[in-house]
Amino acid sequence: MTQLSTKIKLYVDAEVDFTKDVLLQDDSDGKGAYIKEWNLSIAKPTTAQLDALETEAQAKEELQTVLSTRATAYPSIQEQLDMQYWDSVNGTTTWKDAVAKVKADNPKP
């Protein structure tokens, strides 16, 4: 099941400040998070409207997981620039190979 915050962002189709625009709460009663306070000009979504966004929210969260994993797997920018320099000097493909490996090991869904 996806995060309620992801579904809300999809419903609103914009960034949401979850410290003032929409306040979520989880009472740790096994029912999960719910909207405690809705301070947006758009109508508060119904449970059915949020449930209808489940598939789209799941895809968005899966993509974000892959992108986060890739971000930590890539060499630093400094290392990549050094690889590119030495590739141009030596006629090698070290940088392209490194980037391709990260992408292959972490394919987008």
HELIX and SHEET records of a PDB file:
HELIX    1   1 LEU A    4  VAL A   12  1                                   9    
HELIX    2   2 THR A   47  ASP A   51  1                                   5    
HELIX    3   3 GLU A   54  ALA A   73  1                                  20    
HELIX    4   4 ILE A   77  ASN A   90  1                                  14    
HELIX    5   5 THR A   94  ASP A  105  1                                  12    
SHEET    1   A 2 VAL A  22  ASP A  26  0                                        
SHEET    2   A 2 ALA A  33  TRP A  38 -1                                        
END                                                                             
